[in-house]
Amino acid sequence: MSFVDRVQITVVAGNGGNGRMSFRHEKFINKGGPDGGDGGNGGDIILLASRNQNTLSTFRYRKIIEAESGQPGGQSRKHGRSAPDLLLAVPVGTAATTLTNEVIADLTEDGQQAIIAKGGRGGYGNAHFVSSRRQAPKIAEKGEPGETQEIKLELKMIADVGLIGLPNAGKSTLLNKLSNAHPEVGDYPFTTLTPHLGVTDIDNTTSILIADIPGLIKGASTGKGLGHDFLRHVERTSVILHMIDAYSPDIVTAYLEIKTELEAYKSELINRPEIVAINKVEGLDSEIVDDLIKQLQNAAPKATPIFAISAQTGYGLRPMLYTIKETIQKAIANKPKAPIVPAVPVLTISDSQRQNEWQVIVKGKKFIVSGVKIEQFAKRTDFNSVSGTDRLFDIMKKMGILNELNRQNIKVGQTIQFGTDPKSKLTY
């Protein structure tokens, strides 16, 4: 399965089922009353974070995803079946945004869910509208359409350690040595073309997850090489393990190039806890290794742990792993706690007021009425039914919209449109 960490899809939630308009007709029962049932609700589309997923390749060729619609209401007050919600499994670390980069959901824990498209509510059948004044209503609502969203899914791997460095620093070799991951290893640049995850056991009680971030070179943050595709995977790591080839022509320049790219991509990454590993020291004299460490101590932030290791032979790995463990524990302890979000959204007074807000705009001979609540009523109105449109006029009267239309000199025969949908309209 190919690694895919960014996709764009269109999600279409299910429509609500129409309410039924019917009257009871049974033998020996004279003038049976209204018995039209309500329509079922349309299915929501929900993202589900799953640790069993590690790529977004499922959506590579599945560009339009639709949930089922609710069933219409039946006679004898039978409620239409509500459609099941459609669960879309995505890797932990997936963020969903609009095309304008507004965050819809950010799934960082296994099992976490988020609704990305809400199904339409089913319409009421005529039995719902029975009252002491209205004994035989001939009104049945249409189901609301489900939401349609164009969204971008972007995977940002969640790992304890982000393994970075210039090509051929030995990152893949180290991951091979420490874990059960098997990235390609070679003596040429860009042997690793996708991020790899590996689990490393440090002791009997601690395991850490390492992400090999490939392809970083000078200019990666501006699109050079492969790194611009994978820098996002560094964002969620608790600790950065920066590997440097001991045979680099200038070890300080090699170190600073990657630091510069991290800062250019996202400035806060420069303050992420960092451990530096000088790799491939197995063939070097101790005096040369000591000199390389001193050079990096002068270039790196004060107190940055610097180790000389050999990913090939395993030299120096154990003390480095214990330092990584301690650094991760400190980073987690210092991480600010996320605010507690109530399980049930609380509707505030201001939210309730916004639901009832509306406005009227005149465009030529057309009067456009917009507002959350009135547009919802319009979506549920059958404009081919006289009883349905009469009810909508009653609602507009109670909300004060008719007064505003008259104030703006609406004439008989002119069009009232609700929201942006040209089909949602009636004649005054």
C-alpha positions as CSV (number, residue, x, y, z in Angstrom):
1,M,0.0,0.0,0.0
2,S,1.5,3.4,-1.0
3,F,2.0,6.1,1.6
4,V,-0.4,9.0,1.2
5,D,-0.5,11.7,3.7
6,R,-2.6,14.4,2.0
7,V,-5.9,14.1,0.1
8,Q,-8.8,16.3,-0.9
9,I,-12.3,14.8,-0.8
10,T,-16.0,15.8,-1.0
11,V,-18.3,14.5,1.7
12,V,-22.1,14.5,1.3
13,A,-24.1,13.7,4.4
14,G,-27.5,11.9,4.0
15,N,-30.7,13.9,3.4
16,G,-33.5,13.7,5.9
17,G,-36.6,11.7,4.8
18,N,-39.7,13.6,3.9
19,G,-42.6,13.6,6.3
20,R,-45.8,11.9,5.2
21,M,-49.2,13.6,4.6
22,S,-51.9,11.1,5.1
23,F,-55.2,10.5,6.9
24,R,-56.4,7.4,8.7
25,H,-58.8,5.3,6.5
26,E,-60.1,2.2,8.2
27,K,-63.3,0.3,8.1
28,F,-65.9,1.3,10.7
29,I,-63.9,4.4,11.6
30,N,-65.5,7.6,10.5
31,K,-63.3,10.6,9.6
32,G,-60.0,9.2,10.7
33,G,-57.5,11.9,11.7
34,P,-54.1,12.7,10.2
35,D,-51.6,9.9,10.7
36,G,-48.6,10.9,8.5
37,G,-45.3,9.9,10.2
38,D,-42.0,11.8,10.4
39,G,-39.1,11.2,8.1
40,G,-35.9,9.6,9.3
41,N,-32.7,11.6,9.8
42,G,-29.9,11.4,7.2
43,G,-26.6,9.8,8.1
44,D,-23.7,11.9,9.5
45,I,-20.2,11.4,8.1
46,I,-17.8,10.9,10.9
47,L,-14.0,10.7,11.0
48,L,-12.7,8.0,13.3
49,A,-9.0,7.9,14.4
50,S,-7.7,4.4,14.3
51,R,-4.2,3.1,15.2
52,N,-4.8,0.4,12.7
53,Q,-4.5,2.9,9.9
54,N,-1.2,4.4,8.8
55,T,-1.9,6.1,5.5
56,L,-4.7,8.0,3.8
57,S,-4.4,5.9,0.6
58,T,-8.1,4.7,1.1
59,F,-9.2,8.1,-0.1
60,R,-6.8,8.4,-3.0
61,Y,-9.3,7.4,-5.6
62,R,-12.5,7.8,-3.5
63,K,-13.0,11.5,-4.0
64,I,-16.8,11.7,-3.3
65,I,-18.1,10.0,-0.2
66,E,-21.9,9.9,0.5
67,A,-23.9,8.8,3.5
68,E,-27.3,7.2,3.2
69,S,-30.5,9.3,3.4
70,G,-33.3,8.8,5.9
71,Q,-36.5,7.1,4.8
72,P,-39.8,8.9,4.4
73,G,-42.5,8.7,7.0
74,G,-45.3,6.3,6.6
75,Q,-49.0,6.0,7.4
76,S,-50.2,5.2,10.9
77,R,-47.7,7.6,12.3
78,K,-44.8,5.3,11.3
79,H,-41.5,7.0,11.6
80,G,-39.1,6.6,8.7
81,R,-35.9,4.8,9.3
82,S,-32.9,7.0,10.2
83,A,-29.8,6.3,8.1
84,P,-26.7,4.9,9.8
85,D,-23.8,7.2,10.3
86,L,-20.8,6.7,7.9
87,L,-17.6,6.2,9.8
88,L,-14.4,6.9,7.9
89,A,-11.3,5.4,9.6
90,V,-8.2,7.6,9.4
91,P,-4.8,7.4,11.0
92,V,-4.2,8.9,14.4
93,G,-2.8,12.4,13.7
94,T,-5.1,13.3,10.9
95,A,-6.4,16.8,10.6
96,A,-9.4,17.8,8.5
97,T,-9.6,21.4,7.2
98,T,-11.7,23.3,4.7
99,L,-10.3,24.5,1.4
100,T,-9.7,27.9,3.2
101,N,-7.6,26.0,5.9
102,E,-10.3,26.3,8.6
103,V,-9.7,23.4,11.0
104,I,-12.8,21.1,11.2
105,A,-11.2,18.3,13.3
106,D,-7.8,17.3,14.6
107,L,-7.7,13.7,15.7
108,T,-4.8,13.0,18.0
109,E,-6.0,9.9,20.0
110,D,-7.0,6.4,19.0
111,G,-10.8,6.1,18.9
112,Q,-11.4,9.9,18.7
113,Q,-14.3,10.9,16.5
114,A,-15.5,14.1,14.8
115,I,-18.5,14.9,12.6
116,I,-17.4,16.5,9.4
117,A,-20.8,16.6,7.6
118,K,-24.1,16.6,9.4
119,G,-27.0,14.6,8.1
120,G,-30.3,16.4,7.4
121,R,-33.1,16.2,9.9
122,G,-36.2,14.3,8.8
123,G,-39.4,16.3,8.0
124,Y,-42.5,16.2,10.2
125,G,-45.5,14.4,9.0
126,N,-48.9,16.0,9.2
127,A,-49.7,14.1,12.4
128,H,-47.1,16.3,14.1
129,F,-49.1,19.5,13.4
130,V,-52.4,18.5,15.0
131,S,-53.7,21.0,17.6
132,S,-57.0,22.1,19.1
133,R,-57.3,24.7,16.4
134,R,-56.0,22.6,13.5
135,Q,-57.7,19.2,13.5
136,A,-56.9,18.2,9.9
137,P,-53.6,19.7,8.9
138,K,-52.5,19.2,5.3
139,I,-48.9,20.1,6.0
140,A,-45.9,17.7,5.7
141,E,-42.3,18.9,5.8
142,K,-39.6,17.9,3.4
143,G,-36.4,16.4,4.9
144,E,-33.5,18.8,5.2
145,P,-30.6,18.2,2.8
146,G,-27.4,16.9,4.4
147,E,-24.3,19.0,4.5
148,T,-21.8,18.9,1.6
149,Q,-18.2,19.7,2.4
150,E,-15.0,19.9,0.4
151,I,-12.3,19.1,2.8
152,K,-8.6,18.4,3.0
153,L,-7.2,15.5,5.1
154,E,-3.7,15.8,6.2
155,L,-1.7,13.3,8.2
156,K,0.8,14.5,10.7
157,M,2.4,11.5,12.3
158,I,2.3,11.3,16.1
159,A,5.6,10.0,17.5
160,D,7.7,10.4,20.6
161,V,10.8,11.1,18.5
162,G,11.3,12.8,15.2
163,L,14.4,11.5,13.5
164,I,15.8,14.2,11.2
165,G,19.1,14.9,9.3
166,L,20.5,15.4,5.9
167,P,20.3,12.5,3.4
168,N,22.7,9.7,4.2
169,A,23.1,10.7,7.8
170,G,22.1,7.1,8.8
171,K,18.6,7.6,9.9
172,S,17.2,4.5,8.2
173,T,20.1,2.4,9.5
174,L,19.4,3.6,13.0
175,L,15.7,2.8,12.7
176,N,16.5,-0.6,11.4
177,K,18.8,-1.2,14.4
178,L,16.5,0.0,17.0
179,S,13.1,-1.3,15.8
180,N,11.1,-3.7,13.6
181,A,10.8,-1.1,10.9
182,H,12.6,-1.8,7.6
183,P,13.1,1.4,5.6
184,E,15.4,1.1,2.5
185,V,19.0,1.7,3.2
186,G,21.5,2.7,0.6
187,D,24.7,4.8,0.0
188,Y,22.9,7.4,-2.2
189,P,20.6,10.4,-1.3
190,F,16.9,10.0,-0.8
191,T,16.8,6.2,-0.2
192,T,13.8,6.8,2.0
193,L,10.9,8.3,0.1
194,T,8.2,8.1,2.8
195,P,8.2,8.5,6.6
196,H,8.6,5.3,8.6
197,L,7.6,4.5,12.2
198,G,9.4,2.1,14.5
199,V,8.9,1.1,18.1
200,T,11.9,0.8,20.4
201,D,12.0,-0.9,23.8
202,I,14.3,1.1,26.1
203,D,13.7,-1.0,29.2
204,N,11.1,-3.4,30.6
205,T,8.6,-0.5,31.2
206,T,9.3,2.0,28.4
207,S,8.8,1.9,24.7
208,I,9.1,4.9,22.4
209,L,7.8,5.5,18.9
210,I,10.3,6.9,16.4
211,A,9.4,8.6,13.1
212,D,12.1,8.7,10.4
213,I,11.5,12.0,8.5
214,P,13.1,11.7,5.1
215,G,14.5,14.1,2.5
216,L,15.4,17.2,4.4
217,I,18.0,19.4,2.6
218,K,18.8,23.0,2.5
219,G,15.8,24.8,1.1
220,A,13.3,22.1,2.1
221,S,11.0,24.6,3.7
222,T,10.6,26.4,0.3
223,G,10.0,23.2,-1.7
224,K,13.4,21.8,-2.5
225,G,14.1,18.1,-2.4
226,L,11.5,15.9,-0.7
227,G,11.5,17.5,2.8
228,H,8.8,20.0,2.1
229,D,6.3,17.0,1.8
230,F,7.3,15.6,5.2
231,L,8.2,18.5,7.4
232,R,4.6,18.4,8.8
233,H,5.4,15.1,10.5
234,V,7.9,16.8,12.8
235,E,5.2,19.0,14.3
236,R,3.7,16.5,16.7
237,T,6.9,14.8,17.9
238,S,7.9,15.4,21.6
239,V,11.6,15.3,20.9
240,I,13.8,15.8,17.9
241,L,16.7,13.4,17.3
242,H,19.1,15.2,15.0
243,M,21.5,12.9,13.2
244,I,24.7,14.2,11.6
245,D,27.2,12.2,9.4
246,A,30.6,12.4,11.1
247,Y,32.2,12.6,7.7
248,S,30.3,15.7,6.7
249,P,32.7,18.3,5.1
250,D,31.6,20.8,7.8
251,I,29.7,19.3,10.7
252,V,28.5,22.6,12.0
253,T,27.1,23.7,8.6
254,A,25.3,20.3,8.3
255,Y,23.7,20.9,11.7
256,L,22.7,24.5,11.1
257,E,21.2,23.8,7.7
258,I,18.5,21.5,9.2
259,K,17.9,23.8,12.1
260,T,17.3,26.7,9.7
261,E,14.8,24.7,7.7
262,L,12.9,23.7,10.8
263,E,12.7,27.3,11.9
264,A,11.6,28.5,8.5
265,Y,8.8,25.9,8.3
266,K,7.5,26.6,11.8
267,S,9.3,28.9,14.2
268,E,8.3,27.0,17.4
269,L,10.1,23.9,16.3
270,I,13.4,25.6,17.1
271,N,12.5,25.3,20.8
272,R,11.5,21.7,20.6
273,P,13.7,19.5,22.9
274,E,16.6,18.2,20.8
275,I,19.2,15.5,21.0
276,V,22.2,15.5,18.6
277,A,23.8,12.2,17.4
278,I,27.0,12.2,15.5
279,N,26.8,9.0,13.5
280,K,29.4,6.7,11.8
281,V,32.1,7.2,14.4
282,E,33.2,3.5,14.4
283,G,36.3,4.3,12.2
284,L,37.4,7.5,13.8
285,D,40.0,8.2,16.5
286,S,38.7,9.4,19.9
287,E,40.5,12.8,19.5
288,I,38.6,13.5,16.2
289,V,35.3,12.5,17.8
290,D,36.0,14.8,20.8
291,D,36.7,17.6,18.4
292,L,33.5,17.1,16.5
293,I,31.5,17.1,19.8
294,K,33.2,20.4,20.8
295,Q,32.3,22.0,17.5
296,L,28.6,21.1,17.9
297,Q,28.6,22.2,21.5
298,N,29.6,25.7,20.4
299,A,26.9,25.7,17.6
300,A,23.9,24.1,19.5
301,P,21.9,25.6,22.3
302,K,23.4,25.3,25.7
303,A,22.9,22.0,27.5
304,T,21.9,20.2,24.2
305,P,22.8,16.5,24.7
306,I,25.3,15.4,22.1
307,F,26.3,11.7,21.5
308,A,28.8,10.0,19.3
309,I,27.2,6.8,17.9
310,S,27.4,4.1,15.3
311,A,24.0,3.0,14.0
312,Q,25.8,0.2,12.2
313,T,27.5,-1.4,15.1
314,G,25.3,-0.2,18.0
315,Y,28.0,1.8,19.7
316,G,26.7,4.6,22.0
317,L,23.0,3.8,21.5
318,R,22.1,2.7,25.0
319,P,23.1,5.9,26.8
320,M,21.5,7.9,24.1
321,L,18.2,6.0,24.4
322,Y,18.1,6.6,28.2
323,T,18.6,10.3,27.6
324,I,15.8,10.3,25.0
325,K,13.5,8.6,27.6
326,E,14.2,11.3,30.2
327,T,13.8,14.1,27.7
328,I,10.4,12.7,26.5
329,Q,9.2,12.4,30.1
330,K,10.2,16.0,30.8
331,A,8.5,17.2,27.6
332,I,5.3,15.4,28.5
333,A,5.3,16.8,32.1
334,N,5.8,20.4,30.8
335,K,3.2,20.1,28.1
336,P,0.2,22.4,28.9
337,K,-3.0,20.5,29.5
338,A,-5.7,20.8,26.9
339,P,-8.9,22.5,28.0
340,I,-11.7,20.2,29.0
341,V,-14.4,20.3,26.3
342,P,-17.9,19.4,27.5
343,A,-19.3,16.2,26.0
344,V,-22.6,18.0,25.2
345,P,-22.3,21.4,23.5
346,V,-23.8,24.1,25.6
347,L,-26.1,26.5,23.7
348,T,-25.4,30.0,25.0
349,I,-27.8,33.0,24.9
350,S,-25.7,34.5,22.1
351,D,-25.8,31.3,20.1
352,S,-29.6,31.1,20.5
353,Q,-29.9,34.7,19.4
354,R,-27.8,34.1,16.3
355,Q,-30.1,31.2,15.4
356,N,-33.0,33.6,15.2
357,E,-31.2,36.4,13.4
358,W,-32.3,37.2,9.8
359,Q,-31.8,39.9,7.2
360,V,-33.5,41.0,4.0
361,I,-31.5,42.1,1.0
362,V,-33.2,43.5,-2.2
363,K,-31.5,42.5,-5.5
364,G,-33.5,43.9,-8.4
365,K,-37.1,42.6,-8.1
366,K,-35.9,39.7,-5.8
367,F,-36.0,39.8,-2.0
368,I,-33.4,37.5,-0.4
369,V,-34.2,36.4,3.1
370,S,-31.2,34.9,5.0
371,G,-30.8,33.5,8.5
372,V,-30.1,30.1,10.1
373,K,-33.6,29.4,11.4
374,I,-35.7,30.8,8.5
375,E,-33.5,29.0,6.0
376,Q,-34.0,25.7,7.8
377,F,-37.8,26.2,7.7
378,A,-37.6,27.0,4.0
379,K,-35.6,23.8,3.3
380,R,-38.3,21.8,5.0
381,T,-41.2,23.5,3.1
382,D,-42.9,21.9,0.1
383,F,-43.3,24.9,-2.2
384,N,-45.8,22.9,-4.3
385,S,-48.1,22.7,-1.3
386,V,-50.5,25.6,-0.6
387,S,-50.7,24.6,3.1
388,G,-46.9,24.3,3.3
389,T,-46.3,27.8,1.9
390,D,-49.1,29.3,4.0
391,R,-47.3,27.9,7.1
392,L,-44.0,29.5,5.9
393,F,-45.8,32.8,5.6
394,D,-47.1,32.4,9.2
395,I,-43.6,31.7,10.4
396,M,-42.2,34.8,8.6
397,K,-45.0,36.8,10.2
398,K,-44.2,35.6,13.7
399,M,-40.5,36.4,13.1
400,G,-41.2,39.9,11.9
401,I,-39.9,39.2,8.4
402,L,-43.1,40.1,6.6
403,N,-43.1,43.5,8.3
404,E,-39.6,44.1,7.0
405,L,-40.6,43.0,3.5
406,N,-43.6,45.4,3.5
407,R,-41.3,48.1,4.8
408,Q,-39.1,47.5,1.8
409,N,-42.1,47.9,-0.5
410,I,-42.5,44.4,-1.7
411,K,-45.2,44.0,-4.3
412,V,-47.6,41.2,-5.0
413,G,-46.1,38.8,-7.5
414,Q,-42.5,39.5,-6.6
415,T,-40.1,36.7,-5.5
416,I,-38.8,35.9,-2.1
417,Q,-35.7,33.7,-2.1
418,F,-34.3,32.0,1.0
419,G,-30.6,32.0,1.3
420,T,-28.4,31.2,-1.7
421,D,-30.5,28.4,-3.1
422,P,-32.4,29.7,-6.2
423,K,-34.9,26.8,-5.9
424,S,-35.9,27.8,-2.4
425,K,-38.3,30.6,-3.2
426,L,-41.9,31.6,-3.3
427,T,-44.1,34.4,-4.7
428,Y,-45.4,37.1,-2.5
